[in-house]
Amino acid sequence: MTAQTQAANILDTFHALSRMRYVAAAVLYKLLDSGNEEFGVVSLAGRHKRSFAAFKRVLTSPFGSVSRVTVGLSARRGRVRASGSGPVGDFMELEAFQGSVLRYRALFTLDRFDHYSIALPAVLGTRGLSVRVFQYGGGPSRAAQSSI
């Protein structure tokens, strides 16, 4: 995981949790790196990492916005590939429509850099598709959409 991804994950996680009425508290796993683990917000040498600034920002402004879900479509070799990014955490859902008919649905998780790339079934073709992607728990109201 990159320093930028770690910082974004801290922001997204705490901002999302701050909106959940049933969550009373949240704990950051580690403040200080140790041995082979670099999960902390402070390095072994005592240097504040990029994630330290993100954690400080969350403590001073816990109700910030969560990263948006993105989706882009490309056609190659008779298949459409959906790729993009989203906030850390929840399962993601992809829905592919032809017209108003739901033709394909997939649940997935993001990679360690908060990205995804999914090849849609070839039977859907490469034209006339509309795809939306959203966090499963958040529902389609915050979906990213694209058409090809």
C-alpha positions, 0 to 999 in steps of 0.5 A, a space after each residue: 500500500 502506498 502512503 497516499 492510499 493509507 492516508 486516503 483509507 484513514 480519511 474514508 474510513 473515519 468519515 464513513 464511520 462518523 455518519 453511522 449513528 450506531 458507531 460510538 467509537 473507532 480505533 486506529 490500529 497502530 500509531 507507530 510502525 514496528 519491525 516489518 509492519 508499516 501500518 502506523 502513522 509515525 515511522 520508526 524514526 519518529 517522522 510523521 507519515 502522510 497518514 498522520 496528517 490524514 488522521 489529524 484532519 479526521 480528528 479535527 473534522 470528522 464529518 468530511 466527505 468520502 472518496 467518490 466511486 469512479 467507473 470507466 468503460 473500454 471495449 477490447 477483443 469483444 468485451 467491455 472492461 469496467 475499471 475505476 476506484 472507490 473508497 476503502 471498506 465495503 463490498 462494491 457492486 457493479 450492474 450492467 444494463 441493456 436499455 432498462 434491463 439488468 443483464 449482469 451483476 457482480 459483487 467485488 472488493 477493491 484491490 489494495 490501492 482501492 482500484 478495480 478492473 472487471 471484464 464483463 461477459 462477452 455475451 453482453 457485447 461491446 455496445 449499448 451497455 450502461 454500467 453503474 458501480 457503487 458501494 454495496 452498503 451505500 446503495 445505488 444512490 451514490 453510484 458512478 455510471 458510464 455507458 458504451 
